Amino acid sequence: MSEVESLPVQYSDIERASERLENDRVVKRTPIERSTSLGDLVGADVYLKMEHLQWTGSFKTRGAYNKIRQDTDRGIDEFVAASAGNHAQGVALAATECGADSTVVMPENAPQTKIDATRDYGAEVELVGEDFQETMAYAQSLAEESDAEFVHAYDDCDIVAGQGTLGVEMYRDLPEMDTVVVPIGGGGLISGIATAIKHHDPEIRVVGVQAEGAETVHESLDKGVPVTLDDTNTIADGIATGGISELTLRTIEEHVDEVVTVSDGEIAEAILLLLERAKQVVEGAGAASVAAVLSDDLDVEGETVMPLLCGGNLDMTMLQTVLVHALTSRRQTLRLRVRIRDEPGEMARLSRLIADRDANIHDVRHVRAVDALDVGEAHLLFRIETKGAEHAAAVVDTIEDAGYAVDDVSEPS
């Protein structure tokens, strides 16, 4: 028996999952869209797989429905899951569609939009734990204390097979692709997709992407066993599982060609770029694939490449955070501390200097209680909207040329 034949999930499992998922109330076929803007940036032919347009805003319903449909056919009518949000909605919708009850345990810091959506799909939601591992442990104990079936987000063959139906779709969408780029949290998604892709064409490169603050795959591959983080720190909450499983590790070892990591700054920039160029609202996990394509760590020049936009459930508070970070990194938002004589007319003079450079003052704060200031001095803290790095530098030069001491206190680099 070959290594591939010994893997827990085979392509035949994905084929059977595809038959179960022929229910457009639960899962629809999502489109691909060519992005000439991204293609021009990386010198490749880029096609975005728009899975964030799924009914629940992510791919998770594929795996959840594949498992729950089979379990309810065997008489199980109660399910428990742990999720940061997308798996939660998939389980809730799948259970409701199958006439079953579901309880979903989510971290206390889960985005409110995902909490509300999960309840709207019919699940009872409990908020437990500061990170996913704590949430997971509570949910598993809840299932053990009842007759409910636990629906793992990635460590389940039926879940992986269900996610693999997306890989079949991606291949049929664009069989000539050279590279597919897939975000990795627990590894269920990439395991299913890679199994399907490699069955159809072993020459297609499958690349996984992890957020730096939740990276576990490289160390797991080096040690040969799944590695779990004590905590995670990333804006991409959908892939912040903090670990993979033995099931997904074995599949990644066999079928995934390369794994890269991206920073939160790169993810934020990808979210903003997708908003501006592709007109798509995508969450951090969904944008990680585009961040990887744009990074220096992944070479796709001259290729036909398909980044997977796997989730679109972007919380508005997170969107605001992302926009502030990205605009500051681009120098389109500039924060300046200017030392002035604390006397009438200084703020007006500085405002005129900034206006003459066609920059807009978003807000300004007057600070006097600072030890570094001499008597009769003050700081003005400006937040200024500019057209970018060159314009921002011109604004600073203009203020300095007028005789003021200026400090740039913008945070992101």
N, C-alpha and C positions, 0 to 999 in steps of 0.2 A: 504493500500500500504506500502510495506517495505521501509526502508531507501535506500536500493540498487535500488529498482525499481523506486524511485523518483529521482535518479541521472540523470543529463542531457544527459550523454552518456551511452548507453546500449550496451551489447554485440552484439545485432542485428545490431547496427550502424557499428560496426567493421566488421561484416560479409559482409555488403554491400560495405564497403570500400575495403575489400579484393577483391571483384569482380571487382571493378573499377581499382584496381592496377594490374590486370593481363595484364601488358604491360611491357615487359622486357627492353624496351628502356628507361623506367623511373625508375623502381624499380626492382632490382634482389633479389633473395633469397641469403642471405649471409650465409657463413658457420659458424660452431662452431669448436673450436680446443681445445683439452685437453692440459693443461699446467702442466706437471709434476713438473717443476721448482717451479711454484707458489704453487702448491699443497703441495710440500715438505716443503715449507716455513711456511704454515699455517695449515698443518695437515688435508687437505681436498682434495676432488676430484674436481678440478677446470676446468671448461670449459669456454673458452672465446667466447662470441658471437661477430663475426667480422663485425659489421655493419659499421665500418669505411671503409670497402671495397666497400660500396655502390657507385654507379656512381658518385654522387656529394661528396663523402667522408663522408656522414652522413645520418642519418635517416630522415632528415627534408623533403625530397621529398615526403615521404609517406603522410604526412598530407597536404602538399601544393597541391599535385596533387589531393587528394580526394576532397578538397574544390574547386579548380579551375576547375576541370573537370565538376562538377555540375553547377558551376556558368556560365561557357561558354555555357553549354547546355541550360541555361536560357537566353542567349543572351548577357551576359557581356563580354566585350573584352578588358578591361583595368584594371590593378591591381596595387596596391601600398602596399609595405611592409616595415617594419623596422627590421633591423637585424644586429648583430655583424659579421655575415658571413655565417653560415651554413643554416639558414632559407632563407637567401638571395639567395643562390645557388639553393635551393629547389624550391623557387617561380619562379626564372628565368627559370629553366629547365621546370617546370610544365606549365608555361604560354606559353613558346615557343612551347612546344609539343602540346598544345591545340590551337595554332594559335592566341594567345592574346599578348598584349603589357604589359610590367611590368616596374615599377620604384621602385627601392629599395634604401631606405635611410639607410646609414651605419654610425656609429660613425667615427669621424675624425681620431681616432687612430686604426681603424680596420686593421687587418693584410693585407698587400698588396696582398698576394697570394689569399685571399678570395675576395678582390675587383676585381682583374683581372679575377678570375674564374667566378664571378657573371656576369661580362660584357661578357665574352666568351659564357655564356649560353643564352645571348640575352637580358639582362635587361639593362635599363639605371640606372646608379648609381649616387646618390648624397651623398656627405659626409657632415654630419651636426651633431654637438653636441659633447661634450666631454665624455658623458656617454650615456647609453642605454635609460634612461628615457627622456632625451632631444631629442635624435634621434626619439624615439617613438612619442613624442608630435608633432614634425614637420611632420612626415609621416602621422599621422592622420589628421592634418590640410590640408595637400596636397590632401588627398583623399576627404575630405569634400568640398574642393574648386573645385572639378572636378567630373566627372561621374565614376571615378574609384572605384573599390571595394577594401576595405582595408583587407589585409590578415594578421591577428594577428598571432604571433608566437606560442601562446599557449591558449589564451582566446577565443576559438572557438570550438564548438562541432565537426565540420567536421575535424578540425586539430587534435583534440584529438583522434577521431575515426581512422583517418589515421595512427597515431602513434601506435594505438592499434594493427594494423596488424603485427607489430614487435613482440608484446607479443604473438600473436597466433603462429608465426613462432618459437619463443623461446620455447614455450611449446611443440610444435611438434618435435622440435630438441631434447629435453631432458625432457620428461614428468616425469621422476623420480627425477628431481632436488628438493632439499630441500629449497634453497634460491636463489633468483635472486636479483642482485644489480644494481641499475639504477641511473645515475646522475640526479640531479634536478636543473633546472634553473627557468623557469616559471612554471614548473610542467605539461606541456602538455604531455611530453613523458612518465613520470611515471604514469600519470592518465590513458593513453591509455593502457599501458602495464599491469598495475595492474588490470584494468577492465577485460582484456582478461585472465590473469593468474588466477585470483580468480574465474572467470566463470568456468574454466576447473578444477581447484583444489584449493579450499579455504585453504588447509593446507600448500601450498607453501608460504614461508615467502618472502614478498616483502620489500626490504630495499632501501631507498633513500639516496643519498649522495649529500651534498652541500659543496662548497668551503667556508672556514671560512670568507673570505673577501666579500662574497655575500650571506651570510646565512640569510634566512627570514622565513623558514618553522616552526622552533620551536616556535618562537614568534607568528607567525600567528596562530598556533594550540592552543597556550596558550590563546590568546585573542579572538579566534573564528572569526577573520576577517583577510583579507590579509594585511600584513605589507609591506611597500615599503621603501627601503633604499635611502638616498639622493645620495650616491655614493657607488661604489663597488671597490674592490682592490684585484684582483686575476689574476694569469696567465691563468686560465681557462676561457677565454673570452666567450666561448660558453655557459656557465651556469652563466654568470654575468649579469642576467637580473635585479637583484635588487628587485624582487618581484614576487609573484604568483598572481593568480586571484581567484575570488569567485568560479568559475567553478572548477579549479584545487584543491583549498583548500578543497572543499566538497568531492572530489574524494579521495584525500590523506587521509582525516579523516576516510573515510569508508574502503579503500582498502589497505593502506600502513601500514605495521606493525611497522616499525622503520625508523628513519632518523638519520644519523650520519654526522658529519662534518670532513673535512680533511684540513690540512694546505697546503700552496703552496709548502713547502718543501717536504711534503709527496707526493703531485702530481708530483713534479719534479722527485722524486725517482722512482715513478711508471712508468713515461715515460721512464726513463733510463733502468729500469728493463725490460720493454716490448721490448725495442730495443735490449737488450743484450740476454734475455732468449727466448722471443717469436718471435724475428725478425720482430716486427711490429712497424710502425711509427704511433703514436697516439697522438692527441692533448691533452691539459690539461683537457678539459671536458670529453673526452673519457677515459682518464686514471684515472679519479676520482674514478671510481668503483673499480679498482684494488688497489688504495691507501686505500680505505675503507676496503677492504678485508685484507690488510696487517696491518691495524691499530689495536691498542689495544681496540678500542671501538666496534669492531664487532667480535663476536666469531662465527667462521664457522668450528671449529675443528670437524672432523668426518662426515662432511656434503658433499653433492654434491651441488656445488654452481656455479652459472653462472654470472660473472661480464659482463656487457654490455660495449663494446668498441664502443661508439656511434659516434665518430668523428675522422677523420684522417687528417684534414686540418691544419697541423702544419707548421706555418710560420718558415722559416729558421733562421730568427733573434731570434725568440722565442726559437727555438731548441738550438741555441748557448747559450742563457741565461740559459736555463734549464740545459744544460750539465755542464756549469761552476759552477752553484749552486750545482748540484748533486755531481760532482767530488770533489768539495771543502768539502762538507758535509762528503764524504767518506774518506777524507784526501788523495785522489789521486792527488789533486792539493793543493800544500802547498805554502803559502806566508809568507816569513820570512824577518824580518828587523834585520840586523846584524850590530853592532857597531864596527867600525874598526879604526885603525890608518891610516890616509890619506897619504899613501906613496906607492911607486911602489912595486908590488908583492903581495899585500894583496888580491886583487880580484883573482889572480891566485891561491893563497894558499887555499882560501875558495872553489874555484871551484874544486880543487883537492880533498879536504875533502868530498865534496858532491859526486863527481864522484866515489870515493873509496867506497861509500855506495851504488853504483849502482842506484843512482837517477839522473834524467836528468834535467838540468837547461833549462827552457823554455825561460826566459828572466831575465835580471838583470838591475837595475837602480842605479846610483850613486847619493846620495843626500848629499849636504854640508850645505845648508842654513836652518839650524834648530837651534832654540835657545838652545835646550837641549844639543847640542854638544859643546865640548870644542874646542879651537883652535887646529887645526891639526887632528881633528877627522871627520869622515863621516859615513853615513849609506849606506849599500848596501841592496837594496830591491830585493829579489829573488822570482821568481815564479818557483816552482820546481814540476816536475811530479814524483809521488811515486807509490808504489804498494798498498798503503792503510795505515791505522792508525798505525800499528806496524812499518812499514817501515818509516813512517813520523817521529815517535817518535825517531827512531834510528838515523835519519839524524840530528835532533835537538840535541840529546845527543852528537853526534860526534862533532858538531860545538862548543857546550858549553865546552866539555872536552878539546878542543884546546884553551880555554881561552877567547872566544868571548861572549859578551852579546847578547842574541838572544830574539827577541819578535816575537811570532806567530801572524801575522796580517791577517790571513785568516778570512773571514767574516762569512759565514754560520756556525752554530754550528754543 
